[in-house]
Amino acid sequence: MKPSRAVCQSCAAPILKDYDKGTEKDGSSTELYCRRCFSWGGFTEPRMTAEEMHEIVRTRMIGLKFPRFLAKLSANGVYDLKRWAVSKA
């Protein structure tokens, strides 16, 4: 199996294995979202805002010992992901 270089279009987490992929309503895998964000055809946290996801990503990266400036910079990329780009329109 060739490793994927995809990232979740909700949280920017890497999707490295089939196991990491979310699922559509019919149970098939989706290439767009990880299993933590998207399951059985819907978002696991449908009311979450882009700002809330930004804070979750920033906090997670700090917890993983990334420098704070890098965590903030990376978390800013959330706003460019497919799920959140729609809310900017």
SULGIBEL-V450352 format. One line per field, one symbol per residue. phi: phi as a letter, one per 20 degrees, with the letter a starting at -180 (. if undefined). psi: psi as a letter, one per 20 degrees, with the letter a starting at -180 (. if undefined). burial: 1 if it has 24 or more other ideal C-beta (glycine too) atoms within 12 Angstrom, else 0. A space follows every 50 residues. Layout:
phi: ???
psi: ???
burial: ???
This chain:
phi: .ffedfcfecdmffdecggfffcegenffdeeceffdcblnbffcfefdf fffgfffffffffemfggfffffffffgfefgfefffff
psi: ppqqjqqpjgijqqnhrhhiqrqrhjiqqqihqrhhhppljqqhmhiqrh hghghggggghghjkqqghhgggghhihiiqghhhhih.
burial: 00000111111110100001111000001101111111000010000001 001101110010000000001001101100111100000
